[in-house]
Amino acid sequence: MNYSVRIGNYEFEVKEILLLFFTFFLMENIFSWLVLPVSTIILMYEKLLSIGLFAVIIYNFRKLLRSEQIYLGLMGVIMVRMVFESMINYGSIFQQLTLFTILFPAAYIIFIKWICRVYDFDILEVVAWFYLGLYVVFMLIYGRGFSFSLDQVEMDDYGPFSGDSRIIHARSIFMMIIPLLWFLNEFISKGKSRALVPFLFCLVVITIHQHRSVWASALFALGVYFLISFRNNQIQISRATRTFLGAVIGTALLLFIVSQVFPGTIDFFADRFSEILDPAKE
């Protein structure tokens, strides 16, 4: 297949589109749910694909970077240990395939890095817009019951849903960190003012869905981003200072307006934020 498809500023061959569709986009729960809203089929596909991709990585082990080989080797040691424990405690080689799917993201990162090198992909902008647009479409279809109350919701098939009024599971909201960092970098490092709106939108999404693990991950990711950017002189101190002061003033103004219009909201979110250090609390 030598036909090409243009997406934004990027041009892909059809085989590359198919590769990304079946090995990347369909691994995102809310996207696969839009394609086929049956969780049993989706989970089976993810498990079979994860085994297949792991086999591909092992087959191409010598083509990986040394750091990736070490990373994959550590994962292999953990898997061998799990197999022995399963044989001793349950009498089977792998009692729960779910245990493999928990470890698989480590290998999946290596796979994504590898195919990006093989096909010379530089598609972070496409990925950022993908997650942003996907969130909007999913919430337009399924987000009618969204609220801050955290009320439980009974469903026949929970799929990518959180099981409460937050609608979307933390796993999918977690991926909003990618567009969050992308648009922040576009705004601060490259001075693209139009990136501020999607950045703020991502920030609002992460905040209102109240997944404490995502909050903690986003703060950590932002910290790492600024640390690396300052270390490599990718951000001008003057621009970073202006951005920081603007963020402080804007946040203070927003907090004042919200406290006046929606009394108690600030205390509610402050209490939720404090629970990051106490994950057992509901």
C-alpha positions, 0 to 999 in steps of 0.5 A, a space after each residue: 500500500 503506497 497510498 498516503 493520507 494527510 492529517 494536519 501537517 503530517 503525511 502517512 502511508 495507509 499501512 502506517 495509519 493501520 498500524 497506529 489504528 490497531 496498535 495505538 488508538 484502539 488501545 485507548 479505552 474510550 476510543 475503542 468503546 466508540 468503535 465497539 461498545 462491548 467491553 468483553 470483546 475490547 478486553 480480549 482484543 487488548 489482551 491478545 494484542 498485548 501478547 502479540 506486541 510483547 512477542 514482536 518486541 522480544 523478536 526484535 530485542 537486538 534492535 532495541 536501545 541498550 536502556 530498553 533492553 535493560 528495561 525489558 530484561 527487568 520486566 522479564 525477571 518479574 514475569 519469571 518470578 510470577 510464573 514460578 509463584 503461579 506454578 507453586 501456589 496455583 499449579 498453573 503457568 499463569 493463573 491470571 492473565 490480568 497480571 500480565 496486562 498490568 505489567 504490559 505498559 512497561 513493554 508497550 512504551 518500548 514498543 511505541 518508541 521502537 515503531 517511532 524510530 522504525 517509521 520515523 514518526 514525529 506525531 506528538 501533535 497528532 496524539 495531543 489533538 487526538 486525545 483532546 478531540 476524543 475526550 470532547 466527542 466521548 463527553 458529548 455522547 456519554 457525559 450527560 450525567 456528569 457532576 461533581 457529586 461522585 454518586 455511584 452509577 449502576 451500569 450493565 457494562 462499565 467499559 471505560 466508565 468510572 462507575 460514578 458521576 465522573 463518567 470517565 475512568 482515571 486511565 483515560 483522563 490520565 492520557 490528557 496529560 499528553 495534550 496538557 504538556 504539549 500545549 504548555 510547551 507550545 505556549 511557553 517555549 514557542 510563544 504560540 498564544 493560541 495554545 493557551 486555550 487548549 492547555 487551559 481546557 486540558 487543565 480544567 478536564 483533569 481538575 473536574 474529573 477528580 481522579 487523585 492519581 491523575 492529579 498527582 501524575 499531572 503535578 509530577 509531569 509538570 515538575 519534570 517538564 519544567 526541570 528538564 526545560 530549565 536545565 536544557 535552556 528551552 524556556 526563557 526565564 523572563 517568559 517563564 516569570 511572566 507566565 508564572 505571575 499571570 498564572 498566579 493572578 489568573 488563579 486568584 481571580 478564578 478562585 474568587 469568582 468560583 467562591 462567590 458564584 459556587 460557595 463551598 466548591 473551593 473547600 470541596 476541591 481542597 478536601 479532595 486534593 488533600 486526599 492525594 496523600 491518603 488514597 484509602 479515603 473515599 
